[in-house]
Amino acid sequence: MPFAEKIRRAARERARRAASQLVHRGWGFVREAGAISAERPGPLRFAELGAFTKLAFPQGTIFNEQAIAVGCYCIIGERVSVSAGFAPGLQLGPEPIVRIGDGCVIGRDSNIVGHQSIVIEDNVWTGPSVYISDQNHSYDDPALPIGKQWPRNEPVRIGAGSWIGTGAVILPGADIGRNVVVAANSVVRGTVPDHSVVAGAPAKPVRRWTEAEGWQPPIRTAPPRAIPEGITHEQLVALIGWDLRLPTESGESAGSVGPVDGRDAVEADGPRDADPDPVS
């Protein structure tokens, strides 16, 4: 290959690398600037938007946010749509139609469509592409197109501490208890008792915990090990990869230090067992 051609190829490769870095840095800046929080709500005026809550950019469709309340310490993923009422600009009364509690995580590409009442209690986490609605179409009149028949509303509640798997659908009238697991791609309607695991379409109980009998059928893996007494925050961060303490005014976590070697903590507690149970 001629020397001049080598120079041109090297220059093109350097230009591609520089362009790639520029695009990624620019996109990172756009994502940070476009995120919604209580401190930077942008054009949105929620009924409530708690401290340390963030709606990732790009957001999905959000309208009538004056009827939507979101608690503290929530993460709303990219392209999540949250709406109240049929169309933007409606006056929907003084009380929020959609309530999301503290510490909730809503996975990307999910949809929360409220018309009467959707209550998502504290510490509910969802996977991506979850659909939650309190309204469904009617089909009573066989001579009339379904889309032209007046829909029915039924309130929805998801109890505190529950986990909703990827692609699940929560139908109008669903009343999900506390600490419930909804398996991926399940369709939930009706009442789900506390401490249950449900799966399928329609979702049915496949496991439940009671004080008298524990988990039935029994969980096939050993329970998670408790955090060892005396473990430091830095060792815990090294184990799980998250720093859960509140940021200080400088933007760093309170008491944070440089990189931490978590091997001592891992060796003290032994290796963590993988959980092969696909449901629980």
Stockholm file with secondary structure:
# STOCKHOLM 1.0

chainA/1-280         MPFAEKIRRAARERARRAASQLVHRGWGFVREAGAISAERPGPLRFAELGAFTKLAFPQGTIFNEQAIAVGCYCIIGERVSVSAGFAPGLQLGPEPIVRIGDGCVIGRDSNIVGHQSIVIEDNVWTGPSVYISDQNHSYDDPALPIGKQWPRNEPVRIGAGSWIGTGAVILPGADIGRNVVVAANSVVRGTVPDHSVVAGAPAKPVRRWTEAEGWQPPIRTAPPRAIPEGITHEQLVALIGWDLRLPTESGESAGSVGPVDGRDAVEADGPRDADPDPVS
#=GR chainA/1-280 SS CCHHHHHHHHHHHHHHHHHHHHHHHHHHHHHHHHCBCSSCCTTCCCSEECTTCEECSSCCCEECGGGEEECSSCEECTTCEEEESSSTTCCCCSSCSEEECTTCEECTTCEEEESSCEEECTTCEECTTCEEESEECCCCCTTSCGGGSCCEECCEEECTTCEECTTCEECTTCEECTTCEECTTCEECSEECTTEEEETTTTEEEEEEETTTEEESCCSSCCCCCCCTTCCHHHHHHHHSCCCSCBCTTSSBTTCCSCCCTHHHHHHHCCCCCCCCSCC
#=GC SS_cons         CCHHHHHHHHHHHHHHHHHHHHHHHHHHHHHHHHCBCSSCCTTCCCSEECTTCEECSSCCCEECGGGEEECSSCEECTTCEEEESSSTTCCCCSSCSEEECTTCEECTTCEEEESSCEEECTTCEECTTCEEESEECCCCCTTSCGGGSCCEECCEEECTTCEECTTCEECTTCEECTTCEECTTCEECSEECTTEEEETTTTEEEEEEETTTEEESCCSSCCCCCCCTTCCHHHHHHHHSCCCSCBCTTSSBTTCCSCCCTHHHHHHHCCCCCCCCSCC
//
